């Protein structure tokens, strides 16, 4: 059975999603939405950098796309700086009768206990009205800290702590809004960026911690935050711009699920803009990795190494986010209406992708 899919945005993740939809034997690209007027009328294959046309031209007309009655929309538009608008988008799409797989807002991965009901109820109500489903996921928050760690814990006798880590160099991540404005890189250390405002880390990755705890059947007492940053030893360049000497160049944070005064489920990020920064912090396997550490009986460590065909681990991360969504489309279309989590869906393999 072939599912007709609309791709919503063609940025860092969206362009990889177009390639994934085109490669998937059970999916058909029906339309593409773009926000930039200069992209309207361009072929999807051109926007995705495929070097060939797909016969689908991009439009900025939302009504035109929803009138196509797609089975699913792959929503990859930026939500971090337009949260209300993104939720409104999702609600309109769900009410129209289209299912949605989305990379944001990330707290919708598992919102219960993370955000107040008024932030998640509208999408649940829209899904009920449209008879549709919404699944928010990616690589992180997503596969690297839901399906992967829960699978690893299935071979444990006892679990004392479950820790999920992202250990990456973001120097080649060409997204200035995220890198500078949200994460605070290249900014003075006495400036507090959006990501590090009280409660933001827990909202962004609290869904990860809460979902893992639910999957393990562990009630948490609270979720806490911790972070530290280091300055650039000299001025240097990254893909998104200049990092001046003395400004933030390395960030480490944890979102901790606490029980009995101990962190039992932990989400940790170790982010550098140069490999030589913070040498005493955890180091990646390969060029960059997602790591799962299970401490108990026995101890396990699993490293998921990333590397794109272009030799860049950040490309691999963007593609992994896109493919997690694209490959989930058949399962989401088949699922009952509602706000879905990774705990609701079956194993999603790369069916039909082996060449």
C-alpha positions in Angstrom: 0.0 0.0 0.0 1.3 3.4 -1.0 0.8 6.4 1.3 0.6 9.9 -0.2 2.9 12.3 1.8 3.4 16.1 1.9 6.7 17.4 3.1 6.3 20.6 5.2 9.5 22.7 4.9 12.8 22.1 3.1 15.4 23.2 5.6 18.2 21.2 7.2 16.0 18.3 8.0 13.2 18.7 5.4 15.5 18.3 2.4 16.7 15.0 3.7 13.1 14.0 4.3 12.3 14.6 0.6 15.1 12.2 -0.3 13.8 9.7 2.1 10.2 9.9 0.9 11.4 9.4 -2.7 13.5 6.4 -1.7 10.7 4.6 0.3 8.8 2.1 -1.7 5.6 2.6 0.3 5.5 6.4 0.1 4.6 8.9 -2.7 5.6 12.6 -2.5 2.3 14.5 -3.1 3.4 18.0 -2.3 5.9 20.3 -0.7 5.3 23.4 1.5 7.9 26.2 1.7 8.1 29.4 3.7 10.5 31.3 1.4 9.0 33.0 -1.7 12.1 32.2 -3.7 11.5 28.5 -3.2 7.9 28.6 -4.6 7.6 26.9 -7.9 10.9 25.0 -7.6 11.0 21.2 -8.0 11.3 19.1 -4.9 14.3 17.3 -6.3 16.1 20.6 -6.8 15.3 21.7 -3.2 16.5 18.4 -1.8 19.7 18.6 -3.8 19.1 15.3 -5.6 20.3 16.5 -9.0 17.1 15.4 -10.7 13.4 16.5 -10.8 10.7 14.7 -8.9 7.8 16.3 -10.7 6.5 18.0 -7.6 6.7 21.7 -7.3 6.9 23.6 -4.0 4.1 25.9 -2.9 3.5 28.3 0.0 -0.3 27.7 -0.2 -1.3 25.6 2.8 -4.9 25.1 1.6 -3.7 23.8 -1.7 -1.6 21.1 0.0 -4.3 20.0 2.5 -6.8 19.9 -0.4 -4.7 17.0 -1.8 -5.9 14.9 1.2 -2.5 13.4 2.0 -2.3 10.4 4.2 0.5 12.0 6.2 2.5 15.2 6.5 6.2 15.2 7.4 6.4 18.4 9.5 10.0 19.7 9.9 9.5 23.4 10.2 11.4 25.2 13.0 9.4 25.4 16.2 12.0 26.5 18.8 11.4 30.2 18.1 7.8 30.0 16.9 6.2 27.5 19.4 2.6 28.8 19.2 2.6 29.0 15.4 4.0 25.4 15.2 1.3 24.0 17.4 -1.3 25.9 15.4 0.1 24.4 12.2 -0.1 20.9 13.6 -3.6 21.4 14.8 -4.8 22.6 11.4 -3.1 19.7 9.6 -4.5 17.1 12.0 -8.1 18.6 11.8 -7.9 18.4 8.0 -7.6 14.6 8.1 -3.9 14.2 7.6 -1.7 12.3 10.0 1.6 14.0 11.0 5.1 12.9 11.8 7.1 15.9 13.2 10.5 16.8 14.5 9.0 19.4 16.8 7.9 20.7 19.2 10.1 18.2 21.0 8.1 18.2 24.3 5.3 16.5 22.4 7.4 13.4 22.2 6.1 12.6 25.7 4.4 15.6 27.2 2.7 14.2 30.3 4.4 15.5 33.4 6.6 17.8 31.2 4.3 20.6 30.2 0.9 21.7 31.4 -2.1 20.0 29.7 -3.0 23.2 27.9 0.1 22.9 25.8 -0.6 19.3 24.6 -4.5 19.2 24.8 -5.0 21.2 21.6 -3.1 18.7 19.4 -5.0 15.8 21.1 -8.3 17.5 20.5 -7.3 18.2 16.9 -6.3 14.6 16.3 -9.6 13.4 17.8 -11.5 15.8 15.5 -9.6 14.8 12.4 -9.4 11.1 13.2 -5.7 11.4 12.9 -2.4 10.8 14.7 0.7 12.8 15.6 4.1 11.3 16.3 7.0 13.7 17.3 10.4 12.2 17.1 13.9 12.3 15.5 17.3 11.2 16.6 17.5 13.3 19.8 15.0 13.7 21.3 14.0 10.5 19.6 15.5 7.1 18.6 18.8 7.6 20.4 17.0 8.1 23.7 13.8 6.1 23.4 13.9 2.9 21.3 17.6 2.3 21.5 18.1 2.6 25.3 14.9 0.7 26.1 16.0 -2.1 23.9 19.4 -2.3 25.7 17.7 -2.4 29.1 15.9 -5.5 28.0 19.0 -7.6 28.6 19.5 -6.4 32.2 19.1 -8.2 35.5 19.2 -5.0 37.5 19.3 -1.3 36.5 20.8 1.3 38.8 21.0 4.1 36.3 20.2 4.6 32.6 22.1 7.4 30.9 21.6 8.6 27.3 24.3 10.9 25.9 24.9 13.0 22.8 28.6 13.7 22.3 29.1 15.8 19.2 31.1 18.6 17.6 28.6 21.1 16.2 31.2 23.1 14.2 29.8 22.0 10.8 26.1 22.5 11.9 25.2 25.5 9.7 22.2 26.8 11.7 23.0 30.1 13.3 19.6 30.5 15.0 20.0 27.3 16.9 23.8 27.6 17.5 24.0 31.2 18.6 20.5 32.4 19.6 19.2 29.2 21.3 22.3 27.4 22.5 24.4 30.6 23.2 27.6 29.6 21.4 29.7 32.7 20.5 28.0 34.7 23.2 29.5 36.0 26.4 29.4 33.4 29.2 27.5 35.9 31.5 24.7 35.9 28.9 22.0 33.3 29.4 20.7 31.9 26.1 17.2 30.6 25.7 18.2 27.0 26.1 19.7 27.7 29.6 16.8 29.7 31.0 15.4 27.9 34.1 13.0 25.1 33.0 13.9 25.1 29.3 16.2 22.1 29.4 13.6 20.2 31.4 10.9 21.1 28.9 13.0 20.2 25.9 14.4 16.9 27.2 12.2 16.2 30.1 10.0 14.2 27.6 13.0 11.9 27.1 13.5 11.3 30.8 9.8 10.9 31.5 9.3 8.5 28.6 12.2 6.3 29.6 11.0 6.2 33.2 7.5 5.2 32.0 9.0 2.5 29.8 10.9 1.1 32.8 7.9 1.5 35.1 9.8 3.9 37.4 8.0 6.7 39.2 10.2 9.8 39.4 10.2 12.2 42.3 11.4 15.2 40.2 13.3 16.2 37.1 16.3 18.6 37.6 18.7 20.4 35.3 22.5 21.1 35.4 24.8 22.7 32.9 28.3 24.2 32.5 30.1 26.0 29.7 33.7 26.7 28.6 35.1 29.7 26.6 36.9 29.7 23.3 40.7 29.9 23.9 41.0 32.1 20.8 38.8 33.3 18.0 37.9 30.7 15.3 35.4 30.0 12.6 32.6 27.4 12.4 30.1 26.9 9.5 27.5 29.2 11.1 29.9 32.1 11.8 32.7 33.4 14.1 33.3 32.3 17.7 35.2 35.1 19.4 37.9 34.4 22.1 36.3 34.2 25.5 32.8 33.4 24.3 31.0 30.1 24.8 32.5 27.3 22.8 31.6 24.2 24.7 28.4 23.2 26.5 27.6 20.3 28.8 24.2 19.7 30.3 22.2 17.1 32.1 18.4 16.6 32.6 18.1 14.2 35.5 15.2 12.0 36.5 15.5 11.7 40.3 14.3 9.0 42.6 15.1 8.8 46.3 17.6 11.6 45.9 19.6 9.8 43.1 19.6 10.4 39.4 18.2 7.2 37.9 17.4 8.3 34.3 19.8 10.9 32.8 19.9 12.7 29.5 23.3 14.3 28.9 24.7 16.4 26.0 28.4 17.1 25.5 28.7 19.7 22.7 31.9 21.2 21.4 32.8 23.5 18.6 36.3 22.2 18.4 37.6 18.7 19.2 40.3 19.9 21.5 38.0 21.8 23.9 37.1 20.3 27.3 39.4 17.3 27.0 38.3 16.0 30.4 34.6 15.8 29.3 33.3 12.6 27.8 34.8 11.9 24.4 32.9 10.4 21.4 33.3 7.1 19.7 34.4 7.9 16.1 33.6 11.4 14.8 30.5 11.7 17.1 28.1 9.4 18.8 25.0 8.8 20.8 25.9 6.7 23.8 23.7 4.6 26.1 25.1 3.6 29.5 23.2 1.1 31.6 24.7 0.7 35.1 23.5 -2.3 37.1 23.9 -6.0 36.6 25.6 -6.2 34.2 26.9 -2.8 33.0 26.4 -2.0 29.3 27.7 0.8 27.0 26.4 1.1 23.5 27.8 3.7 21.1 25.8 4.7 18.0 28.4 6.4 15.7 27.3 8.9 13.1 29.0 9.6 9.7 27.3 10.8 6.6 28.4 9.8 3.1 29.9 13.3 2.9 32.2 12.5 5.8 30.3 14.7 8.3 28.6 13.4 11.4 26.2 16.4 11.6 24.8 15.4 8.1 24.2 11.9 9.5 22.4 13.4 12.5 20.1 15.5 10.3 19.4 12.6 8.0 18.7 10.3 11.0 16.1 12.7 12.3 14.5 12.9 8.9 14.5 9.1 8.3 13.1 8.4 11.8 10.1 10.4 10.7 9.8 9.2 7.1 10.1 5.5 8.0 7.5 5.9 10.7 4.8 7.1 8.3 3.2 3.7 7.6 3.0 2.8 11.3 1.6 6.2 12.2 -1.1 6.1 9.5 -2.1 2.6 10.7 -2.2 3.7 14.4 -5.4 4.7 16.3 -6.0 8.5 16.4 -4.2 10.5 19.0 -0.9 11.8 20.2 1.5 8.8 19.9 4.8 8.1 21.6 7.5 5.6 20.9 5.8 3.4 23.5 2.7 3.2 21.4 4.3 2.1 18.1 5.8 -1.2 16.9 9.4 -1.6 15.9 10.0 0.5 12.8 12.6 -1.2 10.6 13.9 0.1 7.3 11.5 -2.1 5.4 12.0 -2.0 1.6 15.2 0.1 1.9 17.7 -2.8 1.3 19.0 -2.5 -2.2 
